[in-house]
Amino acid sequence: MPQQPELLYSYASCIVAQAEYYEDPAFYDIGIEKVQIGLKLDSSIAELWQLLGIFHTKLGRHFEDAKLLGLSNRFY
């Protein structure tokens, strides 16, 4: 697994594509985990925060969960 925030961002972006292609929300959980690792390495990368918001938005819409949708606003 890559240990550079930029590579983790790229990897998580690919996971978004897989989640959408396979219509499987489990990929979003994997993506969230990778983004959180990237944020631990460098929390100043805005793209990681935005991707975290995207994952939570997609999960919130999939499960119709207002809590996840509200949480996504924090990350944007």
N, C-alpha and C positions, 0 to 999 in steps of 0.2 A: 504494500500500500504506500502511495506517495506521502511524503512528509513535508511537502511545500504547499502553502495555502492556495497558490495559483493552480497547482495540479489537482488539488482536492476540489476546487471550484469546477474545473473542467470535468473531472470524474463525476461529480454530483450533477452537472448539467446533462451528462450522458444518461444518468439514472432517470432524470426527468423524461427524457425521450423514451426510455424503456417503459416507464410507468404508463405513459400515454399510449404507446404502441400496444402493450399487453393488457391495458386497462386493469392494472393491478396496483392497488394503493400500497401494498407492502413495499414497493420500490421507494415510495416517498419516505418511509421510515429509515430505510438504508441511506437515502440521500440526506436526511436530517442529521443522521449520525456522522456522515462524512463532513458536512458543513460545520457541525459543532467542533470536530477535530481541527478543521481549518481555522475556526475562530479562536480556538485555544492557542494556536500557533501565532496568529496575528488578527486581533479583533478590529483592526482599523480598515480592513478591506470591505468596502461598501457592497461590493458585488456578492459577497458571502451572506451578508445580512439580507440583501434583496432576495437571494435564492432561498434563504430560510423562510422568508415571507411567502414566496411562491409555493413552496412545499406545504406550508400550513394552510394557505388559501385553497389549494387543490384538495387537500385532505378534508378541510372543512366543507367544501362543496360536495365532495363525494359522499361524506357521511351526514351531510346536512347538520353540522355541528357548529352552533353559533360561538361556542367557546374557542374553537380552533380558528374561526374566522376573525374573532376579536383579537386573538393572540397574534395573528398574522400582521395586523396593523402595527403592532409594536416593532416588528422587524423591518417594515418598510420605512 
